[in-house]
Amino acid sequence: MAAVPTQAISMSCRQMLKAREIIVCVPDKRKARAVRQACESEIAPAVPASILRTHPAVTLYLDQESASELSTRPPLAQTAAVADLRP
């Protein structure tokens, strides 16, 4: 429990989308399904991160593991940064 932060910032999707630029870092295999859903499913409330695809300036940083379930994988050299999520 000592490693758990005692404070955090919580924002609504509406508030996040007001940002000029959004940078998202998603490491780890356990996030692969969520990454796939956010990038490839319909934009819908059931997948809140999918709304990021409507923003004009989103940068998504993935490692090999978090990108592992994407149906279209960027080349190895580009896996660390997938810059355009818009449909």
N, C-alpha and C positions, 0 to 999 in steps of 0.2 A: 504494500500500500504506500510505502514511502515514495515510490516512483510515480505515483498518480498525481497529476497536477492538482493543486488546490483551487485554481482559478481557470476559467476558460471564457472565450467569447462565443456567443451564440448569435447567429444572424439568420434572418429569413431569406428565402430564395429571392424575393423581391428586392431586399436590401443589397444582396450580393450582386445582382444584375445591374445595379446602379454604378458599380465600380467602372472606372475607365478601362482597366485591364484586370483579368483574373488569372492567377497562376495556381495550379493545382499539382501537388506532388503526391503520387500514389505508389508507395512501395509495398512489396510482399505478395506472395501467391494467394493469400486469403482474400485479397481484394480483386482478384482476376474476374470473378463473376460480375461484381458490381461495375468494374470498368467496361466489360463487354456490354452490359445492359445500358450503361450511360451513353456509350458510343454508338450502339447498333440497334437498340430497341426504339419503339415509337417514343416521342417526347410526351410524357404523361406523368401525372402525380404519383403513380405507382413506382416510378423511377425518378426521384427528385433530381438527381445529378444530370439527367437527360436535358434539363432546361438550360444547362450551360451551352448547349449547341446553338442556342438562339443568340448568344452574345457575340459581338463582332471581334473581340480580342481575348480569347482564352488560350492559354498554353497549358498543356497537360504533360507532366513529366512522369514517365513510367519506367520501371525496371523490366527485365526480361520476364520475371515471374508475374507481375501484375498485368502485363500485356499478353500473357500466354493463351488466353481464351478469345482474343480478337480474331474474327474470321479473316480479316485482311491485316497482315502484319507488316509494319514498316521494315525496311532493310535494317540489318543489325546495327549499322552505324547510326541510324536515326531512331532506334527504339527508345532512347532516353528522352526524346522530345517529339511529341505528336502535337503539332501546333494548331491545326485547324479542325475543329470538331463540328463545324456547321454542316447541316444536311446539304 
